[in-house]
């Protein structure tokens, strides 16, 4: 599928399907003399008569279409129209339109075109009416198209042919350099999102620690002018004293891999660390996940943080921003059970010398992150952001479509929120309530790896904070909810979502 900008407009475009986006016509209901403006602009009214034989107004009237956000109506066109089918997309209130509005509308149009066996599709969006930045708007539209069209069928025995596959999408009314750059940027970012989606969706017998290391190697090989890779083996990790990470990995037959992938441009003024949790399968250890609702069958997603980290690395390697050096780090292993498994009550020593009483072997992700944080903390970074499918508690708190984050820096927190808002990915800042750390006090070690059930995601963040010393700004993202979905929604299909690759990329570009 190819996406193009085009100087054409609806009046002179010829093809299978045309999607026209329009705003709602809500008015101030306190003014009883006020009547709603027509949904169709004067230009569209003229086009309706010229091209569509009144079909647009019929769709609005017969369906009582109000053009609210995420709504649409469509029809086949009869007669001699140069366009076979038309779709009206609702954008909602024009004063509330965001880049996410464009993404969702474009995704709906692309899905409609596929379902209606259109090979060609035109998109007519009202950019000029709200003076929308073309680069931002076109990038969002292209992201919606690309991500909604991605279907992961790698593990299906039968690949069903789609009678008429969507081949070409034209975004009408713009052919500027900014618009073309927006499409190119979307393609680079979406390649990273799709990598993360496919890593998360693949089962644990395919995505092993070695497989994740090979994914990192592929990025380093493909973009060798700006990317370099160091993979620490078990002996290397032992030499660095990574007792917390190795304690988690010791019951697996598969050796651990510590990934350190570095993006280094020609000029460097800032340095950022991105650390992703990379537990490729989490059995829970001797505190085994068992019984209905334990979710053990979905523990392939426990490397969702590392997947997003690698997705962001792939995107950044293509965009190649100047001025910022980025270290992508993941301590990758399985949490399994055999005669060598760590026991509840064991004491592990992390690479910064701090001792941890393991009171729950199923709180393993924070143990792997501990040594990754210590490693990153020694690199002279301006900030570290770690992300992990860390706790079920965050899902209880915020649900499955929003992630929580913690930070010791208001400046970094503001940058994360801005990056997430531009990506359309939801984050909510959570408190670093220091008094809760008392719940992790240990009689025999420096602290335990879990506290009480109350505030579980907060105590997890406080645990991680113990392993950041020199770096001035740190944030922890708990993305346990949004990295997977069973239902198609907007531009996200069922399976791995690729969350939050786009937030990470925005953060890096604007750090």
N, C-alpha and C positions, 0 to 999 in steps of 0.2 A: 504494500500500500504506500502510495506517495502522497505527500501533502504539499500543496503549492499555494503561494499567494497569487492573486490575479487582479488585473485592472478591470476585468469584466464585471458586470452587474447582473441582477436577475433578469433584466429586460433583454439582454443579448446572450445569455448563457444557454447552452444546449446540453442536456444530459438526462440521467435517469431520475435523480432525486434532488430536491432543493429544500434546505432547511432555513427558515426565516425566523430570527429571534426578535421578539417584541417585548416591550415593557407593559406592566399592568397599568390600569388607569384609575387607581384609587384616588379619591378626593377627600377633602376635609368634610366629614359627615356632620359637623356642627353647622355648616352652611347649607341650609335646606334648599336654597335657590340654586346651588351649584349642581350641575349635571356632569357626569363623567365624560371625559374626552374620549373620542373614538380610539380603539386599540390600534387601528391602522393609521399610520401617518398619511398625509396627502400623497406622498410619493407611492406608498404601498397601495393606496386606494386606486390610484391611476394604473399601477401595475396589475392589480387585481382584475380590472376591466380589460386591460390590454393583453395580458398573458394567461390569466387563470379563469377567465369567464365568470368572475364573481365567486369563485370557490373559496377564497380566503374569508370573505365576510360570511358565507354560508357556514363554514366550519365554526366560526366564532358564535354565530347566532344559534345554530342547531345544537351545539355542544355546551352552550352557555359558558364559553371559554373566557376566562378572566386574565389569562397570561400570568398567573401566579408562578412563583419560582418552582422549578422542577415539574411543571405541567406541560403537556403537549397534546396536539390533535393533528391528524393527518388525513390525506385523501388521495385517491388515484385521480388523475386528470384525464378527462375525455377529450375527444375532438383532435384538433390539429396543434395542440400545445407542444412546444419544443421540449417540455419537461414532463416526464411521465407521472411523477408523484411529488407531493408537496407536504412539508411538515411545518407547523407553527410551534415554535418553542417559547414557553413563558420564562421571562427573566425576573418577574416580580417588580417591586418598587425600584425605579431608576436611581433613587438616592441611596439605595442600599446594595447596589451591585459591586461585587468584588471579583478578584481573579478566580476565586472558587466558583462563582456564578458562571463564568465563561467555561471553566473546566467541565462542570456538570452538564451544561447545555450542549457542549460539543460532544461529550460522551453519549448523551441521549441521542443526538443526531446520528452518530456513527453506528450505534447499536440498531437504530431504526433502519438505517440504510442496509445493514447486513441482513436484518430480518426480512426486509422487502426486496432482497436480491438486486440491490443497486450496485452497478459497477462503478458509477461515477456519482459524486455528491458535491453539491455547492452549499457553502455556508454563508449566509448573509446576516452579519451582526451589526448592530447600530453603534459602532465605535464613535462616530463623529458626534452623535447626540450627547455624549457625556465626556467628550474630549479625552478619551481613554488613551493612555500610553500604549503605542502600537507594539513595542517590544514585549511589554508585560502581558498585554491582552492576547497577542498571537501566541506567545509562549504558553499561556494557560490553555488556550484552545487546542494547541498541538498536543500538550500533555494529556488533556482529556481524551482526545482521539486515540493516541498511542496506547495509553494505559487501559482504556476500556476495550481496545481491540486485542490486547494480549490474552491469549488462551493457552494455558499450560496443559498439553495433551501428551507429554512425554511418556507417561506410564499407562496410556490407554492402548489396548490391543487392537482396536479398530479406530482408524482415523476417518471420521465421516466427512465426505466431500460436501462443500457448501455450494450448491448449484451455481450461484453467481456471487463471486467474492468481490468485496469492495476493493477497487484498484486505485482510485484516484479521488482525492478530496481537494477542492479549490476553495480557498477563503477569499470571498469576493470583495472588491472595493479597496484593495490595498496591495501595493507591490513595492513598498519602500524597502530600503536596506534594513531598517529597524525590524520590519515584519519578517524578512527573510532570516535575520539573525535570531529572532524569537523562535522560529521553527527549529533552527539548528541547535539552539540551546536546549530546547525541549527534548530533542532526540538524544543529546548527550546525557541529560539527567535521567530520562526514562530508561536508557540502557542500564544505568545503575539500579534503578528501581526494579527492573525486570530481573536483573541478576539476583537481587535480594529476595524477590518473590520466589524464584526457582530454587534457590538454596533452602529457603524455609519449607517449601512444599515437598521437597525431596525427602525420602525416608532415611532413617539413620543407618541403614545398611549401604546406602550410597554416599551420603554426606557424612564421612568420617573425619576425624582430625586431619588425616593426611589429605583428604579431598579438599578441605577448606584451605589448607596450606597450598595446594596446587592451584586453587582459585586465585589466591594471592599472587602466586608465581606467574600465572597467566597475565595478570594486570601489570606486574613488574616487567615481564618480557615484552608485552605489547606497547608499553609506554616507557621504554628504557631510558629515554632522554631526560625524564623527570622523576621516575619512580625507581626505588631500590628496595630490595627485600632481604631481611635477615630472618631465618627460622631457627629458633633455639630448640635443640633436641633435649631429651630427658636429662642427659648428663650435663648439658649446659645449664639447665634449670637447677639441677642439684648443686652445681658449682656456685650459683648465685644465691643459694639458700632459699629457694622458692618452696618452702615446706607446706604452705597452705594450698597452693595450686597442685603440687604433687600428691598431697594427701587425698585430694578428690580423685585424681587419675589412677591411683595405685591398684584398684581392683579391676581395671579394664585390660583386656588382652591387646588393645590398640594403644600404641605409644602416644603420649601427648605431644602437641606441637605449640610452640610459643611464636606467634606471628608478629613481626615488626616491619610494616610496610611504610616507607617514607616517601612523601611527595616533597620535592625540593626544587623550587624555581630558581631562575638566575639571580634574582634579588630577593632578599629575605629581611623583613622588618619585624615580623611577628611569628610566633611559633605556637601551634595548637596541637593537643593530643586528643585523639578520639579512640576510646577503648570500648570494644564490644564483647559482651559475654558470649563465649563460644562452647557451651556444653552441648555436644552433638546428640547426646541422649542422656536423659536424667531418670534413672530408675528410682531415685530417692536414696540409694544406698541401703544400709541396714535399717534405716527408717523408711522402709520401702513404701512407695505409693501403691496402694492396693484398694480394691473394692470399687463399687460404683461411685462415679464422681471424682475419682482420684486423678483422672486425666492422663494416666501413664501412657495411653496409646497415642497421645498428642505430644509427647515429650521430645519429638524430633524438632519442635519449634523453639527449643531452649537455647538454640544458637542464633535466635532472631537478632540479637544485638550485634553479633559478629557479621551476620549476613548484611545488615544495614550499613555497618562500617565498611565492608568490602564494596557494597553498591555505591556508597558515597566516594570511595577511593577511585572506582572506575570512572565515575562522572567527573571528578576533579582532574583525573589524569587527562581527560579529553578537553576540558575547559581550560586547564593550565593557567590559573590566576597567578599574577605576580604578587610578590610581597609577603606571602604567607607560606610557611613550611608546616606541613601536617604529618603527624606521626599516627598511623593507624595500627592499633595494638590489640591482640587478642590471645589470651591463654586458653588454648583449645584442648578439650579432652572429653571423655565420657565419664559419667558417674554410675558405676556398675557395682556388682556384688560378686565376690568370691572369697576365698580364704584370706586374701590380703586386704580386704576392704577395711577402711577406717571404721572404728567403732564409735558409737555414742560415748562420750566421755574421754576420748583421745585428746591429747594436747598437741597442737601443731605450732610450728614456729615459722612465721612469715619472713620474707627477705629483709624486712626492716628490724627484725629481732623481736617483734611483739609476739606474745604467745596467746593462743586461742584455744579455749576448751570447746570441743565440738559437742554441743548438747543436742544437735539435730543434723544428721548427715544429709538430710534433704534441703538444708540451707547451704548448698554447695556453691552456688553461683558467686556469692559474695567472697568465698574463699579464693576462687580463681581470680576474681577481680582485685582482691587485696594485693597479690603479688604483681599483677599488671599495673596497678596504680603506683606501687613503689618503683617499678621499672620506669614508668613515665615520669615520675616525680624527679628523677635524676637527670632528665634530659634538658633542663633549663627552659621549660615551656612557660608561656604567658598564661595558659589556661589548659585545663583538662576537662573533657566531657566524657563520662562513661555512660553506656546505655545497656540495658539488660532486661530480659524477661525474668524479673527477679522475684516478685511476690504475688501470690493470689490476693493478698490484702489490698493491693492497689486496684484490682478489678472490683472488689467489694466496695471500695471507696468511690471509684470514678466510672465504673462500667467498662464495656469492651471497646468503646470507640474513642477513648481519651486516655492519654498518658499523664502520669504525675512526674514532677521534677523538683529537685532540691538544689539549692546553690548557696555558697557562702559569699557570693558576690552579686550585688544588685545590678551592676553593669553587665555582667555575663548573663544574668537572668533576663534582662531587657533584650539582649541580643537574641537569646533563644526564643523568646516570645515573638519578636519581630520576624524571625526566620520561620517559625511555625505558622504565623498568621499569613505570610506570603505563600506558604506551601498548602494552606488549607488543612493542616494537620493539628489536632487539638491537644494542647498541653495545659496543665493546671499546676501552679506553683504550690508546693506543700511545705509545711514548717519543719525547720531543723530544731526541734524542741530538745535542747540539750539534756534536760532533766530525765528524759526517757532513756538515756544511755545507762542510767542506774539499773534498769531492768536486765542489763547484760553483764552485771558484775559477776565475777567468778571467785570462788574461794581458792582455787588452785592455779589459775592462770591470770593473764592481764584482763581478759574478758571472754565472754562466751560468744558463739556465733549467732545466737538468737536471744530475744527477750521474751516477753509474754505475748499473748495473742493480740492484745490491744495495741493499736498503733504499729502493726507489724511492718508496714512499708517505711515508716519513719525510723524505726530502730535499725532497719536494714541500711538506710541511708547514713545514719549515724555511725554504724559499723564501718562503712566504706570511708567515711571522713577520717578515720584514724590512720589511714595509709597515705594521706596527702599532707606533706610537710612544707616543702620549699615552694611549690607552685602557688602563686597568689590567688588564682581564681579556679574554682572547681564546681562542676555540676554533675548530678546523677539523674539519669532519665530511666524511669521504670516503665517499660513499654509492654508489659505482659499482656495487656488487653488487646491492643490494636494490631499486633503483628500477624494475626490470623483471623479469617472470617469464614463462616459457613455459608454466607449469603452474599449474592451480588448486590452492590450498592454504588450508585453513581459511576465513577470510572474505576472502581475496584471490583474485580471478579472474585469468586469464592477461592479460598486457599490462602497462601502467603500474600500479604498486602504490600510488602516493600516499605512499610512504615518503619522509621521516619527518614528515609534516605533524602527526600527533598528538603526537609528541615535542616539536616546536617549540611547539605550542599549550600543552602542559603546562608547558614551560619558561617561556614568557611569563607564564602565569597564576600561577606560583609563584616568579618571579624575585625 
